[in-house]
């Protein structure tokens, strides 16, 4: 019995010793883990410290490249009107307007008006005037209508009156318009819209171009009565390519039209002019 008791005690002591050893080893391992954890925390700074104070500003950096232009902003409100400035200098005069009125002229020797923009026919008729040897009567050619309208009060007394004759071409052999001899002369009255100024220029077939560009209505020959006859007439611009009145080719010697030529060295300089050439003419509008 004593030996059994001692053996039991020895077994019990071994058990306690084994348990104490296990606890000691476990405790030693836990301490080692804490030591390692503390070391890692120290190395990595696992705990955040307080923020430090701001340091001193560093030197300015190198300027960067310019950025792209931004989009246009919205228009701002209108500002207050400024003070009116002084008047500027007067500009040069402008060209004449295109709708500043109208004019009329007679186209001698034609039954139509020229094909010029703004020019239209008013009427066509017969060129008439005083007898070439009369000292009285009218001193100008007129364009009478082909068909007259007599006033209701017109009478048939047939006394104390001036005479009116149809006009004829009197053309010498070899002259310009040769072949028109003794033909009666037509005429037309033309209206020009937008060009109120009208002139007949003798001695040329060109209209002025400076300072304004005049429009050529028609060109022709300068005509009048013969210088040795008693009857006087105005100088007239007969169309360069005249017409005739059909059926009236006979010499009645009423009002006559002759070519006009200059007398040299009688106040008209030659050789600019010639005493052997028929003078030209032109009708112009502006």
GISULGI-V562451 format. One record per backbone hydrogen bond with DSSP energy under -0.5 kcal/mol. CO is the residue of the C=O (numbers start at 0). NH is the residue of the N-H. Records with the same first field share a line. If there is no record, write none. Layout:
CO->NH, NH
//
This chain:
0->4
1->5
2->6
3->7
4->8
5->9
6->10
7->11
8->12
9->13
10->14
11->15
12->16
13->17
14->18
15->19
16->20
17->21
18->22
19->23
20->24
21->25
22->26
23->27
24->28
25->29
26->30
27->31
28->32
29->33
30->34
31->35
32->36
33->37
34->38
35->39
36->40
37->41
38->42
39->43
40->44, 45
100->193
102->191
104->189
105->107
106->109, 187
107->238
108->242
113->115
115->118
117->192
119->190
122->188
123->145
124->186
125->143
126->166
127->141
128->164
130->133
131->230
141->127, 143
143->125
150->153
164->128
165->254
166->184
167->256
168->170, 181
171->174
174->177
176->179
179->182
181->249
182->168
183->185, 244
184->126
185->108
186->124
187->106, 189
188->121, 122
189->104
190->119, 192
191->102
193->99
196->285
198->200, 283
199->201
200->203, 281
207->213
211->213
214->216, 284
217->282
218->239
219->280
220->237
221->259
222->235
223->257
225->228
235->222, 237
236->107
237->220
238->241
243->245
244->247
247->249
249->251
253->131
254->167
256->169
257->223
259->278
261->263
262->265
266->268
267->264
268->272
273->261, 276
278->221
279->202
280->219
281->200, 283
282->216, 217
283->198
284->214
//
